[in-house]
Each structure stands twice: as structure tokens, then as C-alpha cells.
């Protein structure tokens, strides 16, 4: 029994919460139940008191609220609710950065930033600095007084005092700009000034695509290009004037409606009312394309930020203009008044050449004009070559051929019609039409009585209107404007009125200027060429309208006196009638011709006729003229027999 009691006591001591199988509660179990019962009793007592008090307080508050709305009872003080304002969200020295898919990256810093509560993705920035780095490590730096950064679209709007610089010389001063940081694109619709390695550009709108190295400028575009100077670009004014435009080493100013620069293709395309000026010369065209070597914004040193920001952007060392091509109705004007028009113009500043093509018209002053299909300028040789159906007019004077070469250095000009020009396989002929100066055409007739006293006088077969123009046809014309002479070469035929002169060479002397360029002093001559006299050499033949001819070794024509003098072995023929002498004087105003013989130091009393052109004719005495007349021929001739008069005894 004692042992059983001890076991039961031990069981109670180790497990008071355990119940017997007969549902009889032991002493330990009653204590826990009593504790729970006490807690329950306290809750009941609290609820009996708290619930009525809560109900009373609720009713009281509701009553007070109703009374307050009705204006009854004391007013409760308002409860202050704190407001969220922008100043509470201002950040100091924020930093934004990102990376592009091509390996480039960017960062933007500001002194302060404020969150826009209306647009939660926008942040207002003050005193901004930034850096955009492309895949080639070329950097673009920017500063601005203020801006807005949209961290969702990665677009940065900049305002006031904007400065964008880049490695190698890019320097943009803007008043407003939009920067697409991921694409590295800068746009502005406000007036801007861009300074690059090639010069300075101003416009009302711009778009810079740094990745593609493309720059677009719109509306009132003004460009100042400072080409790179080379050793060949001499300062000699005479050399520089050899080209009508595109002179190497000299700055060019261009006004246009639009400019597109592709720094990969190395081209700058101007469109819309293009007006380019250089050294006093101007060129207008609807479109002009400039090709260059180097870079308008050359690649920099990567992280060398100091060099990029302090680079002298006006330094032209990185850019050199190669070609200038103007298209569609090009007009060139020189300071001296010369103008040139064509369908297209190409200026090669490296080769120092220029080409104008299509409907070329060159004018100088009011009366000088040359037209052709193409004109080539060579600055080194100082030559201008005009090809095509070439027509040169100077007042009423006209020259025609296929190729005109003018050398400004020597003031010489050559007009010819070679083969393989204008689709012809054979050489052609050049023509010249000279009109006598009206002021000189009515000059007083000279007294030739003494001159003709010892000779044979003939009728008026060689009469020609002194006001008639001269028409010349030859293989080639060489003009020396310094010597004031024009030499026609090759089967020359000169016609004035009814009289024709043929020879192998004819030299025309003139006053004024016959050249197409300006003079050595850089001034264009305003005086047109005016003939003074002509000199014919080699197999000279003069033919009258009735077939009467005179041959000689040489001939001189005094244009002012309208007088022709032939010399050498002179032979005058009319039908079978032949007269020999050493000198023939023809007064073309009256038509009278007088032949005589004047002994010379080499004649020694004998003269050999050159009527056959080889000097193989009969030998005649040189002391007096000799003649052979056929009465039958005289009767058939339009000139009566008494028109042949011997003034001296045989």
C-alpha cells in the first residue's frame, strides 16, 4: 500500500495535467482551472464596465459633432496634416548613368535635382554637367544652366547657356537642346553656333548624330570654312586668280537653307539658295557638295577631357577641302565683273583645277562673251580651255571654232578646230568676223598720186566698201594680247566686201584687248579689239569680184586708210593679161590699183615671178613694170581697154 501511494504521488508530481482514465480530476488539474476561471471573471467585469463607457463616448462624440455642425458648442482645434513639397524632395549632387548596346555609355551630374510630382519619371536638374562616350571612345561633353532628365526614356532637355564640346574640336553653343542619351543624338530648334575643325556654322535648327557622325543644320544656315593651307596654296594674287573659285587655302563663306554633313563619307551638302563667296568671288547654285579629307570633328584621345575642352576649334589642321561641286544652274561672279554660268561646276582644290560643264557662258563687261560645252581651268598652268561649239563675241566681232585655249600668264589665246571634238573625226576650220570701228571707217582718203606716179594704173575692179567687215577663215588662230596681234595660220581666206585675200598666214594688228581674262594687274579690260592693219605672208593672192587677181610675196592692209599694198614678185592678171612688178597699191575706196617696180638692193635689175607659188616664173627686169596684153581679152573684160593706162614711157 505504501509503495502504491508513493507511485501515485510521483505520478502527480511529474504530470499534473494528466487525467486518469476514469475522468477523475486530480489535485494538480484543479489549480490550472482555477487560474483560467479567474482570468475569465476579470474579462467579464472589464467588459461590463468598458462597453457602456465606449457607447457613451461614441454617443457624446456624435452629439458634439452634430452640435458643432449646427454651430452649438465649443470649436475643436484643427489637426495639422504635413504636406509634401518639392523642396522636401530636393537632392544634392545627383548622378545618373547608363550603358548603350553598342558599348558606349553616358553619365549626367547636377548640383541639385528635384522630383517632378506630376511626372514621376522626370527630374529637374540645375547646373548640369555630362559626358557621352560612343563605342569608339570619342567623347562629347555638355554643360547647361538647367534641364529635365526623363529617366524612363533617357532623354535630357537642356535650357540656357548650353555648351556641347567634343574630342577634336566640336564646340556647340545653344540656348535649348534635347539629348537622347542612349542614341547620342542632340537636337535643337533654337538659334545655335557650332564650331568644328572645318570652321563655324550657325543655324536656327540642328541635329547632331554623334554615333553616325552626321550633322544636319536647317533654316538660315551660315558656314565659314577655313580650309587647311598647303605649300601649294601660294599667296601670289596672280596665281590665285587663275581659278574662278575654290582657291586652295582661302576661307569660304556659304549661306544656304540646309546643310548635311556626313563625317564618315567626308561630304558636306548645301541645298536651297546656296551662295558661296571666296576672295571677292561669289557662286550661286541650288545645291553644292563639298568633299574633304580629315574630319570636321576628329577623333580625340578618349579620356583626355582637358584637350577636348580646350582645343582650338578654329584650327584647320584636321580638315582639307578636296572638291567643291555645284549643281543645277551655277552662276560665278568675279570681283572684276567677269561672270560664268553652267549646268555644273567642279573645283578640285588639291589638283588646282576647275571644270564647268553644260551650257557654259563666260562674260566680261557688257560686250565680251564666250560660249561652249565645257571649260577647264588649270591654276598651275594658268590656262582656261573652252571646248564644244565655241563662239566668242566682242562687240560685233565674232570668233568661232571648237577649242579655245587662253593663258592668263602670257596673255595668249589659241582658237582651233581639232579632230575628235564635237563628234568629228577630221579637223575643222575656225572663222573670224571683224567689224571696223565706225569712228575710223570714214577716214580721209590719202593722196596717192605721187606714190602711183611711176606705174600702171588699172580700173576700179578692187573697190570695196571701207565700212565692210572682214571675214576670215583659217585652220588656227593665235592671239598675243600683249603684242596686240592675232595670227591666222593655214589656208587663210580674208574677205572684205567683194575682195578676197588668200595666204598661208595672216597677222591682224589691233588696239584694245582680245583676251577673255583679266590683265596682269587683275583688272578686266573694257576696250574691245579694233583692227588697225593686216599683214599677209606666203603665197598671197588678192581676188576682185570680176576675177582679176594679184599675187605677191606679202601684203599689207591699212584698215584706217582702206589701202592694200602688195610686194615681192607681184603679178596682176585679168584673163590672159598679165602685169609684173614689185609693188601693187590698191585703194579699196576707189578700187584703183597701181603696179610699179622699185629696185632693191637684192634685185640688181632683175625680178623673178612667183606667180606659180614657187618662184619659178619668167625673169623680168626690175627697173620698170612689164605687161602682156591681149586685145581680145580686154574687149571681153568688164574693164575697158582704156582703163589700163601707162603713166610712164616704156
C-alpha positions in Angstrom: 0.0 0.0 0.0 2.8 2.3 0.9 4.5 1.6 -2.4 1.4 2.3 -4.4 0.9 5.6 -2.6 4.4 6.6 -3.4 3.9 5.8 -7.1 0.7 7.9 -7.2 2.5 10.8 -5.6 5.3 10.6 -8.0 2.8 10.5 -10.9 1.2 13.6 -9.7 4.5 15.3 -9.2 5.6 14.7 -12.8 2.3 15.2 -14.7 -0.2 17.4 -13.1 -2.2 18.0 -16.3 -2.6 14.3 -16.9 -6.2 12.9 -16.2 -7.0 9.4 -15.1 -8.7 7.1 -17.4 -11.8 7.3 -15.2 -12.1 11.1 -15.9 -11.4 11.9 -12.3 -9.5 15.2 -11.9 -6.5 15.1 -9.6 -5.3 17.9 -7.3 -2.8 19.4 -9.9 -5.6 19.8 -12.5 -7.8 22.0 -10.3 -5.2 24.7 -9.8 -4.9 25.4 -13.6 -8.6 25.5 -14.0 -8.9 28.0 -11.1 -6.4 30.3 -12.8 -8.4 30.2 -16.1 -11.6 30.9 -14.3 -10.1 33.9 -12.5 -8.9 35.4 -15.9 -12.3 34.9 -17.4 -14.0 36.6 -14.5 -11.8 39.7 -14.9 -12.6 40.0 -18.6 -16.3 39.8 -17.8 -16.0 42.5 -15.2 -14.0 44.8 -17.6 -16.5 44.4 -20.4 -19.4 45.2 -18.1 -17.8 48.5 -17.4 -16.0 49.2 -20.7 -18.8 48.6 -23.2 -21.2 51.0 -21.6 -18.4 53.7 -21.4 -17.5 53.2 -25.0 -21.1 53.5 -26.0 -21.5 56.7 -24.0 -18.3 58.2 -25.5 -19.4 57.4 -29.0 -22.7 59.0 -28.5 -21.0 62.0 -26.9 -18.7 62.5 -29.9 -21.5 62.1 -32.3 -23.6 64.6 -30.4 -20.7 67.1 -30.3 -20.1 66.7 -34.0 -23.7 67.4 -34.7 -23.8 70.3 -32.4 -20.6 71.7 -34.0 -22.1 71.4 -37.4 -25.1 73.3 -36.1 -22.9 76.0 -34.6 -23.5 74.9 -31.0 -20.8 74.2 -28.5 -17.0 74.9 -28.4 -14.9 74.5 -31.6 -12.3 71.8 -31.7 -8.8 72.9 -32.9 -7.8 71.6 -36.5 -5.4 68.8 -36.8 -2.3 69.8 -38.9 -1.6 67.3 -41.7 2.0 67.6 -43.0 2.3 68.5 -46.8 4.8 67.0 -49.3 6.5 69.8 -51.4 9.4 69.8 -53.9 11.9 71.2 -51.5 11.3 68.3 -49.3 12.4 66.0 -52.2 15.5 68.1 -53.4 18.7 66.0 -53.9 22.2 67.4 -53.8 24.9 66.2 -56.3 22.8 63.5 -58.0 24.5 61.2 -60.6 22.8 59.4 -63.4 24.5 57.0 -65.7 23.7 54.3 -68.2 25.2 52.0 -70.9 24.3 51.5 -74.6 24.0 48.3 -76.5 27.0 49.2 -78.7 29.4 49.6 -75.8 29.0 53.3 -75.3 28.0 54.8 -72.0 26.9 58.2 -70.5 26.6 60.0 -67.2 24.9 63.2 -66.1 25.6 65.1 -62.9 23.9 68.2 -61.4 24.3 70.3 -58.3 20.7 69.8 -57.3 17.8 67.7 -58.5 14.1 67.8 -57.7 11.5 65.2 -58.4 8.6 66.3 -60.6 5.5 65.2 -58.6 3.2 65.4 -61.7 5.5 63.3 -63.9 7.2 60.8 -61.6 9.8 59.9 -64.3 11.0 63.5 -64.7 13.7 65.1 -62.6 14.5 68.8 -62.7 18.3 69.5 -62.7 20.3 72.6 -62.0 23.9 73.4 -63.1 24.3 70.3 -65.2 27.5 68.5 -66.5 27.5 65.4 -68.6 29.6 63.1 -70.7 28.6 60.9 -73.7 31.1 58.2 -74.8 30.5 56.3 -78.0 31.7 52.8 -78.9 34.9 54.3 -80.4 35.7 56.1 -77.1 35.1 59.5 -78.6 33.5 61.7 -76.0 31.0 64.5 -76.0 30.9 66.9 -73.0 28.0 69.1 -72.1 27.1 71.8 -69.6 23.9 73.7 -69.1 22.3 76.0 -66.5 19.3 73.7 -66.1 17.4 70.8 -67.6 14.9 68.0 -67.2 16.0 64.3 -67.2 13.4 61.6 -68.0 14.9 58.5 -66.5 12.4 56.3 -68.3 13.1 57.5 -71.9 16.7 58.6 -71.1 16.0 62.0 -72.7 17.7 65.1 -71.3 16.2 68.5 -72.1 18.7 71.3 -71.6 18.0 75.1 -71.2 20.1 78.2 -71.0 23.9 78.6 -71.5 24.3 75.2 -73.2 27.8 74.3 -74.3 28.5 71.0 -76.0 32.1 70.1 -76.8 33.7 67.0 -78.2 37.1 65.4 -78.8 38.9 67.0 -81.7 37.2 70.4 -81.7 33.4 70.2 -81.7 32.0 73.2 -79.8 28.3 74.0 -79.8 26.7 77.0 -78.1 22.9 76.5 -77.8 20.0 78.1 -75.9 17.9 74.9 -75.8 18.7 71.3 -76.8 17.3 67.8 -76.5 19.7 65.0 -75.9 18.8 61.3 -76.5 21.5 59.9 -74.2 21.3 56.3 -75.4 21.3 57.2 -79.1 23.8 60.1 -78.6 21.6 62.4 -80.6 21.5 66.2 -80.0 18.7 68.3 -81.5 17.8 72.0 -81.1 15.1 74.2 -82.6 16.7 77.4 -81.4 19.5 79.5 -82.9 22.8 77.9 -82.4 26.5 78.3 -83.2 28.7 75.3 -83.9 32.5 75.5 -84.1 34.2 72.5 -85.7 37.6 71.7 -87.1 36.4 72.8 -90.5 35.1 76.2 -89.3 32.0 77.7 -87.8 28.3 77.1 -88.6 25.3 79.0 -87.4 21.6 77.9 -87.9 18.2 78.1 -86.4 17.8 74.3 -86.1 20.3 71.5 -85.8 20.6 67.8 -85.3 23.8 66.0 -84.4 24.0 62.2 -84.6 27.3 61.5 -82.9 27.3 57.8 -83.5 26.8 58.1 -87.2 29.0 61.3 -87.4 26.1 63.1 -89.2 25.2 66.8 -88.7 22.1 68.5 -90.1 21.6 72.3 -89.9 18.4 73.9 -91.0 17.0 77.4 -91.6 19.3 80.4 -92.2 22.5 78.3 -92.3 25.7 80.3 -92.4 29.0 78.5 -92.8 32.6 79.8 -92.5 35.0 77.2 -93.8 38.7 77.6 -93.1 40.5 75.1 -95.3 43.8 73.7 -94.4 46.7 75.6 -96.1 49.2 73.7 -98.1 52.5 74.5 -99.5 51.0 74.8 -103.0 48.5 77.4 -101.9 50.7 80.4 -102.6 49.7 83.9 -101.6 50.6 85.2 -105.1 47.5 87.0 -106.3 48.2 86.2 -109.9 48.3 82.5 -109.3 45.1 82.6 -107.1 43.2 84.4 -109.8 43.8 81.6 -112.2 40.8 79.7 -110.7 37.3 81.3 -110.7 36.5 79.7 -107.4 37.8 77.1 -104.9 41.2 78.7 -104.5 43.2 76.5 -102.1 44.0 77.7 -98.6 41.5 80.6 -98.7 38.3 80.7 -96.5 34.9 80.1 -98.0 31.6 81.6 -96.6 28.4 79.8 -97.6 24.8 80.8 -97.0 22.1 78.1 -97.5 18.8 76.8 -96.3 20.2 73.4 -95.2 23.5 71.7 -94.6 24.0 68.0 -94.2 27.5 66.8 -93.1 28.5 63.1 -93.2 31.8 62.9 -91.5 32.2 59.2 -92.5 31.7 59.8 -96.2 33.5 63.1 -95.8 30.9 65.2 -97.6 29.0 68.4 -96.7 25.9 69.0 -98.8 24.4 72.5 -99.0 20.9 72.9 -100.5 18.4 75.7 -101.0 19.5 79.1 -102.3 23.3 78.3 -101.9 25.5 81.4 -102.1 29.2 80.8 -101.6 31.9 83.6 -101.5 35.6 83.4 -101.6 38.2 86.2 -102.1 35.6 88.5 -103.6 34.2 85.9 -105.9 30.6 84.5 -105.4 28.9 81.4 -106.7 25.2 80.7 -106.5 23.5 77.3 -107.1 20.6 75.3 -105.8 23.0 72.7 -104.5 26.7 72.5 -103.6 28.6 69.4 -102.3 31.9 69.8 -100.6 34.2 66.7 -100.2 37.0 66.9 -97.7 39.7 64.9 -96.1 40.4 64.8 -92.4 37.4 65.2 -90.1 35.1 68.1 -89.1 35.3 66.8 -85.5 38.4 64.5 -85.5 38.6 61.5 -83.1 40.2 62.5 -79.7 42.3 60.8 -77.1 39.5 59.1 -75.3 39.8 60.2 -71.7 41.8 63.3 -72.4 39.0 65.6 -71.4 41.2 68.6 -71.0 42.4 68.5 -74.5 38.8 68.2 -75.9 37.5 71.2 -73.9 40.5 73.4 -74.5 41.0 72.5 -78.2 41.2 75.5 -80.6 38.2 74.6 -82.8 39.2 77.1 -85.4 42.4 75.3 -86.1 42.0 73.9 -89.6 44.8 71.4 -89.3 42.4 68.5 -89.3 40.4 69.3 -92.4 41.3 70.0 -96.0 38.7 70.7 -98.8 39.2 68.4 -101.8 36.3 69.0 -104.1 33.5 71.6 -104.5 30.7 70.6 -106.8 27.9 73.0 -107.6 24.9 71.7 -109.5 21.9 73.0 -111.5 22.3 76.5 -112.9 25.6 77.6 -111.5 26.5 81.3 -111.6 30.0 82.6 -110.9 30.9 86.2 -110.4 34.4 87.7 -110.1 35.4 90.9 -108.5 36.4 92.4 -111.8 33.0 91.8 -113.3 33.6 88.5 -115.1 30.8 86.0 -114.8 30.4 82.4 -115.8 27.3 80.2 -115.9 27.0 76.5 -116.4 24.9 73.5 -115.5 27.6 72.1 -113.2 30.9 73.3 -111.7 33.6 71.2 -110.1 36.6 72.7 -108.3 39.5 70.3 -107.4 41.4 72.3 -104.7 44.1 69.5 -104.5 44.8 69.4 -108.2 44.2 73.1 -108.5 41.8 72.7 -111.4 38.2 73.6 -112.1 35.7 72.3 -114.7 32.4 74.0 -115.8 30.1 71.8 -117.9 26.9 72.2 -119.8 25.7 75.4 -121.5 28.9 77.3 -120.5 28.7 81.1 -120.9 31.6 83.3 -120.0 31.0 87.1 -120.0 33.2 90.1 -119.3 31.9 93.6 -119.3 28.9 94.4 -121.5 30.2 93.3 -124.9 32.6 90.3 -124.3 31.1 86.8 -124.3 32.3 83.2 -124.9 30.0 80.1 -125.1 30.8 76.4 -125.2 30.0 73.0 -123.7 32.9 72.8 -121.2 35.6 75.0 -119.8 38.7 73.7 -117.9 40.8 75.9 -115.6 44.3 74.8 -114.6 45.7 77.0 -111.9 49.3 75.6 -112.2 49.4 76.3 -116.0 47.2 79.4 -115.6 45.2 78.2 -118.6 41.5 78.2 -119.5 40.3 75.8 -122.2 36.8 76.2 -123.7 35.6 73.3 -125.9 32.5 72.5 -127.8 30.9 74.7 -130.5 32.9 77.7 -129.3 31.6 81.1 -130.1 33.4 84.2 -128.9 31.9 87.6 -129.3 33.4 91.0 -128.5 31.0 93.7 -129.5 30.3 93.0 -133.2 33.4 90.8 -133.6 32.8 87.1 -133.6 35.2 84.1 -133.4 34.1 80.5 -134.0 35.8 77.2 -133.5 35.9 74.0 -131.5 38.6 74.7 -128.9 39.8 78.0 -127.3 42.8 78.0 -125.0 43.6 81.1 -123.1 46.8 81.6 -121.0 46.5 84.3 -118.4 50.2 84.4 -117.6 51.2 85.1 -121.2 48.0 86.8 -122.3 48.0 84.4 -125.3 44.9 82.7 -126.8 44.6 80.0 -129.4 41.4 79.1 -131.3 41.3 75.9 -133.3 39.0 73.1 -134.5 40.9 69.8 -134.0 39.6 66.4 -134.8 37.8 64.3 -132.2 35.8 67.2 -130.9 32.1 67.6 -131.3 32.0 64.1 -132.7 34.1 64.9 -135.7 36.9 62.6 -136.9 38.5 65.3 -139.0 39.9 68.8 -138.3 37.6 71.7 -138.9 38.1 75.4 -139.6 37.9 78.5 -137.5 36.2 81.7 -138.6 36.5 85.3 -137.5 34.2 88.2 -138.2 35.8 91.7 -137.6 33.8 94.9 -137.8 35.6 98.1 -138.4 35.3 100.9 -135.9 32.7 103.3 -137.3 34.8 106.2 -135.9 37.7 105.1 -138.0 35.9 103.8 -141.1 35.3 107.3 -142.7 39.0 108.4 -142.5 40.1 110.9 -145.1 41.5 109.4 -148.4 45.2 109.7 -148.7 46.8 111.3 -151.7 48.4 108.5 -153.6 49.2 110.5 -156.8 52.9 110.8 -156.0 53.0 107.2 -154.9 51.4 106.0 -158.1 53.1 108.3 -160.5 55.6 105.8 -161.8 53.4 102.8 -162.6 50.4 101.3 -164.4 47.0 102.3 -163.1 44.0 100.0 -163.6 40.3 100.4 -163.2 38.0 100.1 -160.2 38.0 96.3 -160.0 39.3 96.1 -156.4 36.8 98.5 -155.0 35.5 97.6 -151.5 33.2 99.3 -149.1 35.5 100.7 -146.4 32.8 100.0 -143.8 32.5 96.3 -144.8 33.6 93.8 -142.1 36.4 91.4 -142.6 35.5 87.7 -142.6 38.5 85.3 -142.1 38.6 81.5 -142.3 41.7 79.6 -141.2 42.9 76.4 -139.6 44.1 78.1 -136.4 44.2 81.5 -134.7 46.9 82.5 -132.3 46.3 85.8 -130.3 49.0 87.6 -128.3 47.2 90.2 -126.3 50.4 91.7 -125.1 51.7 92.3 -128.6 48.2 93.2 -129.8 48.3 90.8 -132.7 46.3 87.8 -134.0 47.9 85.3 -136.3 45.7 83.2 -138.6 47.5 80.1 -139.9 46.7 77.5 -142.6 44.9 78.3 -145.9 43.8 81.7 -144.7 41.0 83.4 -146.6 40.1 87.0 -145.7 37.1 88.6 -147.4 36.1 92.3 -147.2 33.1 93.1 -149.4 33.8 91.9 -152.9 37.6 91.5 -152.4 39.2 88.2 -151.2 42.8 87.8 -149.9 44.3 84.3 -149.5 47.6 83.4 -147.9 49.2 80.8 -145.6 49.5 83.2 -142.8 47.7 86.4 -141.9 48.5 88.7 -139.0 45.9 91.1 -137.7 47.1 94.0 -135.5 44.7 95.7 -133.2 44.2 98.0 -130.3 42.3 97.3 -127.1 42.0 93.8 -125.7 41.0 90.5 -127.4 41.7 88.2 -124.4 39.0 86.5 -122.3 40.7 87.0 -119.0 41.8 90.0 -116.9 45.1 91.7 -117.4 48.2 91.2 -115.2 47.1 94.0 -112.9 43.9 92.0 -112.1 41.6 94.4 -113.9 39.4 93.5 -116.8 40.0 95.4 -120.0 36.9 97.4 -121.1 38.2 98.3 -124.6 37.2 95.9 -127.4 39.8 94.9 -130.0 39.8 97.2 -133.1 41.8 96.3 -136.2 44.5 98.7 -137.4 46.2 96.8 -140.2 46.7 93.3 -141.7 49.9 91.6 -142.9 49.7 88.5 -145.2 52.6 86.2 -145.8 53.3 83.2 -148.0 51.5 82.8 -151.4 49.4 85.9 -151.1 46.5 86.1 -153.6 44.1 89.0 -153.9 41.0 88.5 -156.0 38.5 91.1 -157.1 34.8 90.4 -157.9 35.4 90.3 -161.6 38.1 87.6 -161.3 41.0 90.0 -161.6 43.8 88.7 -159.3 47.0 89.9 -157.9 49.7 87.6 -156.4 52.7 88.5 -154.3 55.1 87.5 -151.5 53.4 89.7 -149.0 50.6 92.1 -148.5 49.8 95.0 -146.1 46.3 96.3 -145.4 45.9 99.7 -143.7 42.5 99.3 -142.3 42.2 103.0 -141.4 43.1 104.2 -144.9 41.4 101.2 -146.6 44.6 100.7 -148.6 46.2 97.4 -149.6 49.9 97.2 -150.6 51.4 94.0 -152.1 55.1 93.4 -152.5 57.7 91.0 -153.7 57.2 89.4 -157.1 53.9 90.9 -157.8 51.8 89.6 -160.7 48.5 91.2 -161.7 46.3 89.1 -164.0 43.0 89.6 -165.7 42.2 86.7 -168.0 45.3 86.3 -170.2 46.5 89.8 -169.5 49.5 89.8 -167.1 51.4 92.7 -165.5 54.6 92.2 -163.4 56.1 94.4 -160.8 57.5 94.6 -157.3 54.7 96.6 -155.7 51.0 96.9 -156.1 48.9 99.6 -154.3 45.2 99.1 -154.2 42.9 101.9 -153.0 39.9 99.9 -151.9 37.8 103.0 -151.5 38.1 103.8 -155.3 39.0 100.4 -156.4 42.1 101.7 -158.3 45.2 99.5 -158.4 48.6 100.7 -159.4 51.6 98.4 -160.1 55.2 99.5 -160.3 58.7 98.3 -159.9 61.1 99.6 -157.3 64.7 98.3 -157.5 66.0 96.9 -154.3 69.5 96.0 -153.1 68.8 92.4 -153.9 67.0 92.9 -157.2 70.1 94.1 -159.3 67.8 95.0 -162.2 66.1 91.5 -162.4 62.9 90.1 -160.9 61.7 86.5 -160.8 57.9 86.0 -160.9 56.4 83.9 -158.2 53.0 83.5 -159.9 53.4 79.8 -159.7 54.0 80.0 -156.0 57.5 78.5 -156.3 59.4 81.5 -157.7 59.9 79.6 -161.0 58.2 82.1 -163.4 59.8 84.2 -166.1 62.6 86.6 -165.3 61.8 90.3 -165.8 63.8 93.5 -165.5 63.2 95.2 -162.2 63.7 98.7 -163.3 60.2 99.1 -164.7 56.9 97.2 -164.7 56.2 94.9 -167.6 52.9 93.7 -169.0 51.5 91.4 -171.7 48.0 92.5 -173.0 45.7 90.5 -175.2 43.3 92.9 -177.0 40.7 90.2 -177.3 40.7 89.6 -173.6 40.4 93.4 -173.0 37.3 93.6 -175.2 35.8 90.6 -173.3 36.7 92.1 -170.0 34.4 94.2 -167.9 37.3 96.6 -167.6 37.7 98.7 -170.7 41.0 98.9 -172.5 41.4 102.5 -171.6 41.2 101.5 -168.0 44.7 100.1 -168.3 46.8 103.2 -168.5 50.6 103.5 -168.8 51.7 106.6 -166.9 55.3 106.4 -167.9 57.0 105.7 -171.2 58.1 102.1 -171.6 
